[in-house]
Amino acid sequence: MREEGSLAELSSKFGVNPNVISKWKKQALRSFKDIFSGKAESHQMSNEAQVKALHAKIGELTIEKDFLQEVQEKFAHSGGKRW
């Protein structure tokens, strides 16, 4: 960020491809802009909403799995006969 060396120097010093360093720098600059414009905060809130939705879905799928497991066990204990 402070350009304390050329891409070639940084690449050699840290053993990272110069293209990767350029990409990281672009991403960092973009992130800084978002942080100071407030976009990062709204993005964080969006991520939190997504995590909540995913946790709800996990709960739903767990309940379905438990129900189907019970049904499968009852079916197995009945010798494959219908109730």
ABEGO torsion letter per residue (X at the ends): XAGABBAAAAAAAAGBBAAAAAAAAAAAAAAAAAAAAGAAAAAAAAAAAAAAAAAAAAAAAAAAAAAAAAAAAAAAAAGGBBX
